[in-house]
Amino acid sequence: MPKEYYQLLEELQAIDFVLVELNLYLNTHPHDLEAIKQFNETAQQSMRLKVEFEKKFGPLMNFGKSFSSYPWNVDDTPWPWQV
C-alpha cells in the first residue's frame, strides 16, 4: 500500500480517538458548550477524512456502512484493521 494509505489511516484513527474521548467527557459534562462544539467539528473532520480515504483506497467498513465503486471492491484487501 502507498505511504498515503497509512498516513490517512493514522489520521483517521487519531480523530476517532478524540471523538471517543469527547463522547466520554460529554456523558458526564453534557452542558459544556465548548466540548460540544469541539465534538461536532471533530465529527465533521472525521467524516471528511473517511470520504477522502474511501475515494482513494476503498471502503472502511462493510455491510452497507460504506459504498463500493465499480467493480465491487468491498472484498479488496487489506482491510484497515489488517494493516
MDTraj code that builds the backbone (N, CA, C; nanometers):
import mdtraj as md
import numpy as np

residues = "MET PRO LYS GLU TYR TYR GLN LEU LEU GLU GLU LEU GLN ALA ILE ASP PHE VAL LEU VAL GLU LEU ASN LEU TYR LEU ASN THR HIS PRO HIS ASP LEU GLU ALA ILE LYS GLN PHE ASN GLU THR ALA GLN GLN SER MET ARG LEU LYS VAL GLU PHE GLU LYS LYS PHE GLY PRO LEU MET ASN PHE GLY LYS SER PHE SER SER TYR PRO TRP ASN VAL ASP ASP THR PRO TRP PRO TRP GLN VAL".split()
xyz = np.array([
    [0.0838, -0.1179, 0.0000],
    [0.0000, 0.0000, 0.0000],
    [0.0886, 0.1246, 0.0000],
    [0.0406, 0.2313, -0.0641],
    [0.1197, 0.3547, -0.0664],
    [0.1289, 0.4197, 0.0718],
    [0.2288, 0.5019, 0.0881],
    [0.2518, 0.5702, 0.2158],
    [0.1293, 0.6512, 0.2583],
    [0.0605, 0.7124, 0.1607],
    [-0.0567, 0.7947, 0.1920],
    [-0.1675, 0.7125, 0.2592],
    [-0.1787, 0.5851, 0.2234],
    [-0.2778, 0.4960, 0.2849],
    [-0.2578, 0.4944, 0.4366],
    [-0.1350, 0.4712, 0.4781],
    [-0.1047, 0.4620, 0.6213],
    [-0.1175, 0.5973, 0.6912],
    [-0.0802, 0.7034, 0.6207],
    [-0.0925, 0.8368, 0.6796],
    [-0.2384, 0.8736, 0.7045],
    [-0.3241, 0.8517, 0.6044],
    [-0.4661, 0.8826, 0.6203],
    [-0.5298, 0.7943, 0.7266],
    [-0.4938, 0.6674, 0.7272],
    [-0.5497, 0.5750, 0.8255],
    [-0.5100, 0.6163, 0.9674],
    [-0.3847, 0.6560, 0.9859],
    [-0.3396, 0.7013, 1.1178],
    [-0.4116, 0.8292, 1.1594],
    [-0.4310, 0.9205, 1.0658],
    [-0.5028, 1.0445, 1.0957],
    [-0.6482, 1.0148, 1.1349],
    [-0.7097, 0.9221, 1.0638],
    [-0.8468, 0.8820, 1.0964],
    [-0.8550, 0.8201, 1.2357],
    [-0.7598, 0.7348, 1.2678],
    [-0.7589, 0.6719, 1.3995],
    [-0.7426, 0.7757, 1.5098],
    [-0.6587, 0.8742, 1.4869],
    [-0.6377, 0.9794, 1.5875],
    [-0.7638, 1.0628, 1.6055],
    [-0.8278, 1.1000, 1.4951],
    [-0.9506, 1.1803, 1.5025],
    [-1.0608, 1.1017, 1.5730],
    [-1.0738, 0.9750, 1.5379],
    [-1.1788, 0.8946, 1.6003],
    [-1.1505, 0.8705, 1.7489],
    [-1.0231, 0.8653, 1.7866],
    [-0.9889, 0.8552, 1.9290],
    [-1.0353, 0.9805, 2.0032],
    [-1.0126, 1.0965, 1.9429],
    [-1.0586, 1.2222, 2.0034],
    [-1.2103, 1.2200, 2.0195],
    [-1.2815, 1.1687, 1.9194],
    [-1.4280, 1.1599, 1.9280],
    [-1.4721, 1.0701, 2.0432],
    [-1.4050, 0.9590, 2.0621],
    [-1.4394, 0.8688, 2.1733],
    [-1.4177, 0.9399, 2.3062],
    [-1.3051, 1.0080, 2.3189],
    [-1.2744, 1.0778, 2.4437],
    [-1.3743, 1.1908, 2.4706],
    [-1.4072, 1.2668, 2.3667],
    [-1.5061, 1.3737, 2.3841],
    [-1.6429, 1.3164, 2.4184],
    [-1.6780, 1.2051, 2.3570],
    [-1.8044, 1.1393, 2.3873],
    [-1.8108, 1.1000, 2.5352],
    [-1.7036, 1.0400, 2.5841],
    [-1.6997, 1.0007, 2.7259],
    [-1.7085, 1.1230, 2.8169],
    [-1.6345, 1.2281, 2.7824],
    [-1.6380, 1.3509, 2.8614],
    [-1.7787, 1.4109, 2.8638],
    [-1.8422, 1.4172, 2.7464],
    [-1.9746, 1.4786, 2.7387],
    [-2.0819, 1.3955, 2.8094],
    [-2.0579, 1.2668, 2.8290],
    [-2.1524, 1.1865, 2.9067],
    [-2.1607, 1.2345, 3.0508],
    [-2.0523, 1.2922, 3.0990],
    [-2.0517, 1.3415, 3.2377],
    [-2.0564, 1.4939, 3.2472],
    [-2.0418, 1.5619, 3.1341],
    [-2.0443, 1.7080, 3.1301],
    [-2.1328, 1.7546, 3.0131],
    [-2.2611, 1.7217, 3.0142],
    [-2.3478, 1.7456, 2.8986],
    [-2.3751, 1.8932, 2.8674],
    [-2.3377, 1.9834, 2.9568],
    [-2.3648, 2.1254, 2.9344],
    [-2.2401, 2.2040, 2.8941],
    [-2.1318, 2.1355, 2.8632],
    [-2.0076, 2.2014, 2.8228],
    [-2.0163, 2.2363, 2.6744],
    [-2.0559, 2.3597, 2.6466],
    [-2.0789, 2.4037, 2.5098],
    [-1.9527, 2.3955, 2.4249],
    [-1.8395, 2.4321, 2.4804],
    [-1.7146, 2.4269, 2.4023],
    [-1.6797, 2.2835, 2.3650],
    [-1.7014, 2.1901, 2.4543],
    [-1.6744, 2.0490, 2.4233],
    [-1.7705, 1.9979, 2.3167],
    [-1.8952, 2.0421, 2.3216],
    [-1.9928, 2.0027, 2.2196],
    [-1.9511, 2.0577, 2.0834],
    [-1.9065, 2.1829, 2.0805],
    [-1.8584, 2.2415, 1.9551],
    [-1.7385, 2.1637, 1.9016],
    [-1.6460, 2.1313, 1.9916],
    [-1.5278, 2.0559, 1.9509],
    [-1.5677, 1.9172, 1.8996],
    [-1.6642, 1.8526, 1.9665],
    [-1.7122, 1.7222, 1.9221],
    [-1.7704, 1.7322, 1.7812],
    [-1.8554, 1.8308, 1.7579],
    [-1.9190, 1.8458, 1.6268],
    [-1.8176, 1.8754, 1.5161],
    [-1.7213, 1.9621, 1.5444],
    [-1.6174, 1.9928, 1.4464],
    [-1.5325, 1.8699, 1.4161],
    [-1.4985, 1.7961, 1.5195],
    [-1.4174, 1.6756, 1.5023],
    [-1.4952, 1.5684, 1.4271],
    [-1.6245, 1.5565, 1.4531],
    [-1.7082, 1.4601, 1.3812],
    [-1.7130, 1.4944, 1.2324],
    [-1.7238, 1.6217, 1.1998],
    [-1.7233, 1.6635, 1.0592],
    [-1.5882, 1.6331, 0.9943],
    [-1.4813, 1.6588, 1.0679],
    [-1.3477, 1.6301, 1.0159],
    [-1.3315, 1.4797, 0.9919],
    [-1.3825, 1.3987, 1.0824],
    [-1.3761, 1.2535, 1.0672],
    [-1.4523, 1.2088, 0.9429],
    [-1.5702, 1.2642, 0.9221],
    [-1.6495, 1.2271, 0.8041],
    [-1.5769, 1.2654, 0.6757],
    [-1.5169, 1.3842, 0.6728],
    [-1.4430, 1.4278, 0.5534],
    [-1.3250, 1.3346, 0.5251],
    [-1.2514, 1.2982, 0.6308],
    [-1.1370, 1.2087, 0.6131],
    [-1.1814, 1.0706, 0.5645],
    [-1.2935, 1.0219, 0.6154],
    [-1.3431, 0.8910, 0.5731],
    [-1.3837, 0.8927, 0.4264],
    [-1.4481, 1.0005, 0.3840],
    [-1.4851, 1.0129, 0.2426],
    [-1.3585, 1.0162, 0.1564],
    [-1.2608, 1.0941, 0.1967],
    [-1.1344, 1.1029, 0.1219],
    [-1.0663, 0.9671, 0.1149],
    [-1.0579, 0.8987, 0.2296],
    [-0.9928, 0.7677, 0.2338],
    [-1.0637, 0.6697, 0.1413],
    [-1.1963, 0.6647, 0.1495],
    [-1.2719, 0.5681, 0.0698],
    [-1.2639, 0.5979, -0.0797],
    [-1.2560, 0.7240, -0.1173],
    [-1.2404, 0.7584, -0.2589],
    [-1.1069, 0.7078, -0.3125],
    [-1.0040, 0.7144, -0.2299],
    [-0.8703, 0.6765, -0.2742],
    [-0.8409, 0.5280, -0.2578],
    [-0.8936, 0.4680, -0.1497],
    [-0.8488, 0.3333, -0.1148],
    [-0.9601, 0.2308, -0.0951],
    [-1.0847, 0.2705, -0.1118],
    [-1.1945, 0.1753, -0.0964],
    [-1.2588, 0.1844, 0.0403],
    [-1.3570, 0.0982, 0.0626],
    [-1.4391, 0.1065, 0.1839],
    [-1.3617, 0.0831, 0.3127],
    [-1.4043, 0.1516, 0.4166],
    [-1.3508, 0.1297, 0.5506],
    [-1.4302, 0.0222, 0.6253],
    [-1.5573, 0.0086, 0.5915],
    [-1.6440, -0.0883, 0.6594],
    [-1.7296, -0.1592, 0.5551],
    [-1.7841, -0.2729, 0.5939],
    [-1.8718, -0.3443, 0.5022],
    [-2.0146, -0.3469, 0.5557],
    [-2.0980, -0.4286, 0.4986],
    [-2.2385, -0.4442, 0.5373],
    [-2.3170, -0.3136, 0.5266],
    [-2.2911, -0.2383, 0.4191],
    [-2.3689, -0.1181, 0.3925],
    [-2.3237, 0.0063, 0.4653],
    [-2.2132, -0.0006, 0.5378],
    [-2.1633, 0.1173, 0.6090],
    [-2.0776, 0.2047, 0.5183],
    [-2.0314, 0.1481, 0.4072],
    [-1.9523, 0.2209, 0.3087],
    [-2.0026, 0.1844, 0.1702],
    [-1.9773, 0.2721, 0.0741],
    [-2.0181, 0.2467, -0.0637],
    [-1.9063, 0.1752, -0.1385],
    [-1.9422, 0.1103, -0.2469],
    [-1.8454, 0.0429, -0.3318],
    [-1.8403, 0.1115, -0.4667],
    [-1.7228, 0.1140, -0.5247],
    [-1.7102, 0.1606, -0.6623],
    [-1.7290, 0.0400, -0.7537],
    [-1.7154, 0.0626, -0.8828],
    [-1.7253, -0.0476, -0.9775],
    [-1.5854, -0.0819, -1.0255],
    [-1.5450, -0.2048, -1.0300],
    [-1.6198, -0.3225, -0.9862],
    [-1.6256, -0.3303, -0.8341],
    [-1.7102, -0.4202, -0.7839],
    [-1.7298, -0.4410, -0.6409],
    [-1.5954, -0.4464, -0.5716],
    [-1.5733, -0.3595, -0.4733],
    [-1.4421, -0.3565, -0.4077],
    [-1.4504, -0.3774, -0.2575],
    [-1.5637, -0.4210, -0.2100],
    [-1.5768, -0.4415, -0.0657],
    [-1.4908, -0.5580, -0.0192],
    [-1.4599, -0.6514, -0.1101],
    [-1.3786, -0.7660, -0.0698],
    [-1.2296, -0.7466, -0.0979],
    [-1.1902, -0.6242, -0.1402],
    [-1.0481, -0.5970, -0.1621],
    [-0.9756, -0.5961, -0.0287],
    [-0.8524, -0.6383, -0.0307],
    [-0.7724, -0.6373, 0.0907],
    [-0.6533, -0.5445, 0.0694],
    [-0.5874, -0.5007, 0.1713],
    [-0.6167, -0.5302, 0.3109],
    [-0.7255, -0.4370, 0.3656],
    [-0.7991, -0.4863, 0.4621],
    [-0.8919, -0.4021, 0.5346],
    [-0.8109, -0.3172, 0.6318],
    [-0.8609, -0.2003, 0.6698],
    [-0.7825, -0.1134, 0.7590],
    [-0.7379, -0.1833, 0.8873],
    [-0.8148, -0.2740, 0.9417],
    [-0.7750, -0.3397, 1.0666],
    [-0.6746, -0.4514, 1.0427],
    [-0.6395, -0.4785, 0.9162],
    [-0.5412, -0.5813, 0.8857],
    [-0.4012, -0.5238, 0.8666],
    [-0.3883, -0.3927, 0.8699],
    [-0.2560, -0.3331, 0.8488],
    [-0.1950, -0.2892, 0.9794],
])
top = md.Topology()
chain = top.add_chain()
for i, resn in enumerate(residues, 1):
    res = top.add_residue(resn, chain, resSeq=i)
    for name in ("N", "CA", "C"):
        top.add_atom(name, md.element.get_by_symbol(name[0]), res)
traj = md.Trajectory(xyz[None], top)
